[in-house]
């Protein structure tokens, strides 16, 4: 994953969507895999910056937009799809507004 940020956004996002959709199987094969993903900045926001899942909020947490603005609070694009949000929750996507 070291050069992930160097990839064009479409290729990067496509690769990470595939990883998230297979997260259960990949995490079962390698116990450290999920931990590695938790540290990786790959989730785009509406503002275009990349974040760890743990730095962002589930879209159901409306208070986050008040605190951080919509552009910086939530996963954007395909990463806001319900199946991917579920995988991001496993990577510690925030489910409530409060201390991180």
Secondary structure as UniProt FT lines:
FT   TURN            2..3
FT   HELIX           4..6
FT   HELIX           9..21
FT   HELIX           23..29
FT   HELIX           31..38
FT   STRAND          43..44
FT   TURN            46..47
FT   STRAND          50..51
FT   HELIX           53..55
FT   TURN            59..60
FT   HELIX           63..68
FT   HELIX           70..73
FT   HELIX           77..80
FT   HELIX           82..90
FT   TURN            91..92
//
